[in-house]
Amino acid sequence: MKKEQIKKIIVVAVSAIMAMGMLTSCGAGGSSKNADGKTVITIGDWPQKEGTDKDNMEEAKAKFEAANTDVEIKPDAWTFDLQSFYAKAAGGKLPTVYKTNFTEASQIIDSGYSADITAALEKYGLADKFNKDILNLVSKDGKIYAFPYAVYAFGLAYNVDLMEQAGLMEADGTPKQPKDWNEVAEFAVKIKEATGKPGIAFPTASNFGGWIFTPLAWSYGVSFMEKDSDGKWQATFDSPEAAEALQYIKDLKWKYNVLPSNLIVTGDDYYKIFGTNGAGMIVAAGDVPNMLTQYDMKPEQIGMMAMPAGPKKHVTLMGGNLYAVSQAADEDQIDAAVRWIMNGNNPELTDKVKEANEKEISKKLEDNQLVGIKIMSVWNGNADSKKYQDEVIEKSANANINHVKLYNDFMADMGECELRAEEPVCAQELYSILDSCIQAVLEDENADCAEVLKKGCSDFQQNYLDNLDY
């Protein structure tokens, strides 16, 4: 019996035991009120270690309970992880409010382990304030099942100095934008010829290569997985479109010779190469300056552009984090949970929102980190908090704002570009297999992309998709 099958049997057994215990001990409709009649909600991810994080949460709890006298907050140390999530969910043991990420959102919603929070969001005037593209990813059948609070989208980061030497910058500091992946390769060649440095870096390990490869592949028309008529997932990237996308990566090395020499590039290596002037461009999210503070790259050397298009479509990957409310929560708990979440995540311009934005910018300036990138917001452009955040960024910019103008414009209006979340199931396992495919074609000039992907697709199906617990 395979390890994955054994693991699933254990999880199902534990889930059943926990669920039976819950029904026996407190019944399906246990009270959510304390002795004083207050609604009790538990909040996951509560810091246990003494320090600033815990102090901040305790302070937030005290202020919230003072302002919401009908609610009692109970801390819960549990932090989301797949190994424990489904057992806790099936047993009704999740915190009332828990954090997760967009990768898991569709599965959690489809499994019924996040409550419908639509009514509460509408009650507090939030439902129409979210970015619609983001809200669609946490909605099902017209209902909203999670509260997004942080989001990112890929673009193209570049080294300003290397781009200037290659003649790829305008006089005002705005970069020339490669419209598609073919132009990215052309830019990379110009950088290599002008500077001797690799024109672009691409990761190949630690699941990073597969992660970065997926939006590029989507733009070639690749479908990585689809549900069949029985509702089971089938791997579908043994395709001409996937071979063409992988051939592009292969060509970066063997045709254009614009990649770094090291073939095993982890996520850490990826940012180190870029942060030490070792490559002209990388695919990255708008938080890329966070990854570069330990290196010598100065704010004025970092730029960002829009994500290039592919031959079939213009698409970029979106990821981020969200709050979900346990499916075991009753109406009063859902209402209290949304109030708790919106206390720190609000489209309105409150003093708390102002303070949080100003602290974040001050910290970036102290760390000599680039200030100027307007990262994607969960709120739409009409939200006062978003407008204020953008104003603070513009006022505090510590480099030429035109270096990141094309990315900022892209975040504000993606036009025809499709925004997609990560693949719905076994995303990390898919990335690992794609890492191997990328390594195979970079190690061997004669590697056949179609054959490499045929094996990768078969391995993904047999080792992962076939073992899903439907």
N, C-alpha and C positions, 0 to 999 in steps of 0.2 A: 504494500500500500504506500502511495506517495506521501511525502511529508505534508503537502498542502491538504490532502484528503484527511489525514489524521488530525491536522490542526482544525479543520472545519467541523469534524465530529466532536472534538472536545468543546469547541465554541458553542455548538448547538446544544450539547448536553448541559453545559454550564448555564446557558441562556434559559433552558427549560427549567432547571432547578431554581434559578433565581426568580423566574417569573412565577413559579408555583409558590415559592416562599412569600413573595410579595402579596399574592392573592389570598394566601392563607392568613397572613399576619395582620393585614390592614384592609383587605378588600379592594375591589376595583375602584371605589369612589372615596378613598380616604380624605379626611379634611385637610384643607390647606391653611387653616386658621390656627393661631396660637391661643393661649388662654385668654388673652386680652381682645380677641377678635380680629387681630391684625393678619393680613395676608403674608405668609412666609414664603420667601423665594431663596433658593440656594444659588450661589454664584461660583462657577468653576474658575480654574486658573488662579485661585487665590494664593498669593505668595506666602510661603511658610518661613523663609529665612528672614531673620531680622535685618532691616535695612530700609532704604528709601522706597523701594517698590511696595513693601508691605505697609509702611507708614502712609504712603499716598492712598492705598486702597482703604485703610482704616479711616483715614480722613474723609474720603469720598463716601464711605458707608455712613459715618456720623452725620455728614451734611445732608445726605439723601434721606435718611430716616427722620431728620429734623424737619425737612421740607415735605416729606410724605409720611405723615404720622399713621397712616393705615397700613404701612408695610414694615416687615422685619426682614433684614438681610442676614443670611447665614452663609459664612464662607465655606467653600469646598475646594480642596487642594487638587482635585482631579484635573488633569490636562489631557486634551484630546490625543488619542493614538488609536490606530485601527485595531490593534490587538485586543484592547479592552473595550472599545466602544460598543460593538454590537451585543456583547454579553450584558453590559450595563443597560443599554437601550432596551433590550428584550425584557430585562428584569425590572424596568421602570426605575432604575437607580441613577439615571443621569442627573446632573445638576439642572436646576430650572433653566439657567442660562449657561450655555457653553460655547466655546470658540471652536471654529474649524476653518477650513480653507475651501476655495472654489473647486479644487480638484475633487473633493468628496461630496460637494453639494447635491449633485443630481442623484447619487446613490442614497444619501441620507433622506432626501425628500421622497424619492420613489419607495423607500422602505417604510415610510410613515413615521420616522423618528424625529421629525421637527414639526412643531405646531403651526397651524395657520394663524399668522399674526396680522392678517389684512385689516381686520376690524379695528385693532388697536392703532395701527399705523394711520388709518383714515381718521380715527378719532383725534389723534394729535397732529393731523395735517401734514404727515410725512410722505404718504404714499405717492403723491405727485411731485415730490421734491427730488427723488432719486434720478440718477442718470438712467434713462430707459434701457440702454444696452446692458447695463449691469443688472438692473432689476429683472430683466427677462431671464437671467441665468439662475435666479432664486425663486422663480415663479412657476406654477403649474396649474393649468386649467383656470387661469385668471386669478389665482390666489397666490399670496406672497408667503413664503415659508422660512425666510431668513432675513437678517438685517446686515447688509454689507457695511464694513467700516474701514477697510483699507483695500486699495486696488492698484495694480500696476499694468502697464502695457509695454510691449517691446518696441524699440526703435533701433536706430543705428548710432552708437557712440563713436566718436572719432577724436584723434589727437590733432589739435589745432595746428601745432608746429609742423607736423609731418604733412598735413593737408596743405598748408601754406607753401611749403617747399615744393610740393607737387603741382602748384598752380591751381588748386581746387577750392580756393577761398575768394570771395568777392572783397572789394576794398573796404566795405563797411563791417566786415567780420562775419557775414552770412556765408555759410558753406554752399557749394554747389551740391544739389541733391541728386543722387543716383535714383532714377525713376524705377529701375528694376534690378534684378540680380545680375543680369549681364553687365549693366553699367557699374555695379559694385565691383565686379571682377576687373573692369577697365580702370576704375579708380585705384584698385589695389595694385595693379601693374604700374600705374603712374607713380604711386607712392614708393614702390620698390625701386623703380628706375631712378627717381629723384633723390632718395634718401639711403638706399641700401637696406632699409628695414622692411620686414614683412608687411605687406599691404593690409592684411586682415588676419585675425586669429579665429580659430574655431575649436571649441572643446571636443574632447573625444572620450572622456571617462567620468566616473563618479555620477553617472546619469545626466550629466550636464550636456553632453553632446546630443543625446536624444531629445532633451528638453528644448534646446535651441534649434534642433533640426525640424521639429514638428511644424512650426509655422511656415518655415521655408517650404517644406513638403506640401502643406496645405495649399500654398500659393501655386504649386505645380498641379493641383487637382487631386492630390493624394487623399484617400480615405483609409484610415488605419484600422478601423473596425466598424462593423455594422451588425444589427440584430437580424436574425433570420426569422422565418415565419413562426418558429416555436418560441421566440423571445430570447434565444441564446445568442451570445456574442460570437462573431466570426471575424478572425483576422483577415484584412483585405489589402494589405500593402505589398503583396506579391503582384505588382502591377507595373505597366510601362511608365506611368506617371511617377511612381516612387523610384524606379530605376533612373529616370531622367533627373530627378532631384538629387539622388545620391551621386550621379555622374557629375553634377555641378560641383559638389564638394571634392570629388576626386580630381576634377580639372583644376581646382584652386591650387592643388599641389603639383600634379604631373603636367598640366598644360601651361598654367600661368606662373607657377613657382612663387606664390605670394604668401604661403603659410610659414609659421615658425618651424624650425627643424625638428623640435621634439614632437613625437607622435602621440604620447600619452599626456593629455592636457586635462587635468581635473578642473573643477570649478575654481578652486583657489589659484591654480596655475593660470587659468584664463584671465582673471583680474590682475594677477601679478604681471603677466606679460604686457597687458595694456598699461598698467600703472607704472611700469618702468620703461616706458617708451619703446616697447618691443613689438608693437604692431600699430598700424594706422587706424584700423576700425574693428569694432566688435558689435555683435547683436547684443543689446542689453536693455533693461528697463530704466526708467527715469531715476531710480535710486542708485544708479551706478556710482555716483560720487561717494556713497557710504562705503563702498568696497575698496576705495582707493586711498583712504586717509593714512594707511600705514606705509604708503609708498611716497616717492618724491614728486609725483605729479601735482602741479599747481592748478588752482581753479581756472586760471586763464588758458590752460592747456587742454581743458576738457570741453568737448562740444557734443551736441546731440542733434540728430536729424530724424525724419520720419522713417518708418519701416518701408523698405522697397517692395514693389509689387512683383508677382511672379507671372509666368506666361498664361496662367488660367484665371487667376484672381488676385486681388489685393487683400491680404488678411494679416492680422497680427494676433499674437497670443496675449490674453489677459489672465491675470491671476490675482490673488489677494486673499483677504480674510473676512470672515463674517461671524456674527453671533446667531445662534439658533436657540430656540426655546423647546424644552423637552415636550414630547408628545403627551406626557402624563400631566402636564400643567392644565389647570382649569382656567376658566375665563378671567377670574380675578388675578391669578398668577401671571397669565399672559399680559394683562394690562400693566401689572406692576413690573414685569420683566422689561417691557418696551420702555416704560418710564426710566428704569435703571440704565438701559443701554443708551437712550437718547440724552441722558444727563451728560454724557461725554462725547456724544456723536450727534450733532444737531445742525441742521441747515440754517438755523437762525443765528444771528451774530450776538452771542451772549458774552459776558465778561470772561467766562471760563474758556470759551472758544478763542477769544482774543489772546488770553494769557497763554494757552497751549501753543498757539501759532508763534507767538513772539519768543517763547522759551525755545521752541524747536529751531527757529532761525538763529537765535543767539548761540545755541550750542553748535550749530554748523559753522558759524563764523569763528567761534573759538577753536574748533578743530581744523580750521583752514580748509573747509570743505566747500565745494562749489555751491553757491546760492544763486539761483536763477531759473532752474528747471521747475516748471509747473507740472507736478505729477498728476496723474489722472485722479479725479475725485469721484466719490460715490454719489455726490450731489450734482444736479444739473446746473447749467450756467447761471440760472436765475437765483440760486441760493446765496443769501447774503454772506454766509460763512466762506463760501468758495470765492466770492468776489474779494473779500477781505484778505484771504490767504494769498491770492494772486497779487494784490496791492502790496502786501508786506514783502513778498518775494521780489517784486520789481524794485521797490524802494531800497532793499538790502542787498541787491545783486553785487557780487564782488568780482565780476568779470564782465566782459562785453556780452550784453543780453542777446545780441544777434548770433552768438555762438550756439545758442540753444533755441533760437526763434522757430526754426522749422519743426522741431519736436513739440514745442509749446503750441504752435498752430495746429499740429497733428492731434494733440490731446484735446484741443478745444473743438475741433471739427474734423472728424475722420472721413467725411465725405462718403465715398463708395467703399472705403476699407471695411472689411468685415472683422468684427471683434469676436474672438472665440476663446472659450475656456479650455483647459487641458482635457485630454481624452477622458471619457467617463469612467472607465474601469481599468485597473492594473496599469495606471500611467507610469509609475516608477519602474515597473518591470519592463514595460515597453521601452522606456528610455535606456535601460541597461542593455537591452538587445540591440537597439539602434546605435548605442556606443560601439558595440562590437562590429556592426556593419560598417560604421564610419572608419574604425581602425583598420578593418580589412582592406578597404579600397585605398587608404593612405599608405599602408605598408607595402602593397603590391600593385605596381603599375599595370599589371596584366589581369588584375581581379575583374571579374564580370559582375557588374552591379546587379543585374537581374538575378544571377545565381546566388549572390550574397543575400539579397533580400528574400529570395525564395526560402532559403534555410531559416533566416530570421523570422519570417512570417510563420513558418511551420513550428518553430520552437516556441514562439509566443502563444500560438494556439494550443499546442499540446501541454506545455508546462504551466500555463496560466489560465487562459480563457476556458479551457475544457474543465478546469478544476473549480470554477466559480460555483458558489452555493446559490442556485437560483431559487 
